[in-house]
Amino acid sequence: ASGTQDIENFRIGEAFSLNVSITNDDGSLVNLSGYSGYCPIKTDLGAIVALGELVFSVIVPVSGQANLSMTKANSLLLPATEAVYQLELYDSGQISVGSYRRGYIEIQPNYGL
């Protein structure tokens, strides 16, 4: 996997958005033209069932700029826990081209709800 980034500012009941640069192992930016992504949140990387999913959106394809997000409504469905996320990229034929970003995600309770 290229790119590890832990997410510590994720709070249940709040919309989440994080801009990311997707890079290859050598540090070069990935041209995201024609790519889609799947970014499940799981209790651990080997878990079969996801707790939820971060939405992957390409911002600037040629320079590897993308966004991971979740709506407030979807964040309300998550438990307060420490979990992991892993972004898998897929080409236009929906063939996996590999894991490009992963890390821990601390899903924090929101006591103001």
N, C-alpha and C positions, 0 to 999 in steps of 0.2 A: 504494500500500500504506500502510496506517496502522499504525504501530508497527514500529520496527526495534529489535531486541535481539540482540546477539551472545551466543553461548553459549560460555563458555570452560572450564567445569568438567565437560565430558563425557569420561568415561574408559572405554575398552574394558574389558569384563568387570565393569562396575558398573551397577546399575539407575540410571536417570535420571528425575528428576521436577522440573518447573518450573511453578509457578503463574503465570498471566498474566492481565492485564486486557485484553480485546479492545475497542478503541475505533474510532470513525469518524474521518475526517480532521479533523473539528472538535473532537476530543477527547472527545466524548460516548461513553458506554459503549454497546456493542451489546447489545440484548436477544437472547440466544442461544436462546430458547425455540424448539424445533423445528429447530434447526440441527445439522448434523454438520460435521466437518472432515477434511481430508486434508492431511498435513504431510510431504511427502517430503524426504529429505536427498539432495542432488545435488552433483556436482563443480562445477557452475555452474548458474545459473537456466535456461539454455537446454538443459541436458542432457535427453535423452529418457529414459534409464534412471536410476532412483533407486538410491542405495547402500543405503538403508533408509528407514524411516518412523517419525516420532514419532507416538504415539497421542494424538489429541485427545479430551479428555473435558470436558464441561461440568460445572462445580461449582455455580455459582449463576447460572442463566440470565438473570434480569432485570437483574443488575448486571454482566454481561459477564465473569464470573469462570470461568476454564477452566484446564486443566492439559495440559501436553505431557509425555509420558513414553515410556520404552523399558525393556523388561525386560533383565536381565543377559544372558540367552541371546541376545536379538536384538543387543545391543551387541557381542557376540563375533563377529558376522558382518561388522562394519564394518572398513574399513582405517583405519590412523592417517593422517589427512590433514586439511587445512583444506577445508571444504565449505560449502555454503549450505543453508538450509532456508526453506520458504515455506508458510505456512498458507493454504489456500483454504477458505472456508466455503461450505456448500451448504444450501439450504432443504429443507423436507420433501419436495419433489418432485425432489430431487437435482439442482437447477439451481444452478450456481455463482453466488454473489452477490459474489465478488471475493476478492482477496488482502488479508489483514488483519494479517499479521505475517511478518516475514522477517529474516534476518540471517546472519552467518557462524557456523559451528559448528566449533570446533576439536576434532577427535576425537583424543584423546590416548592413546598406548599405556599399558598398565598393566604395568609391569615386575614387579609382585608376583604375576602369574599363574603 
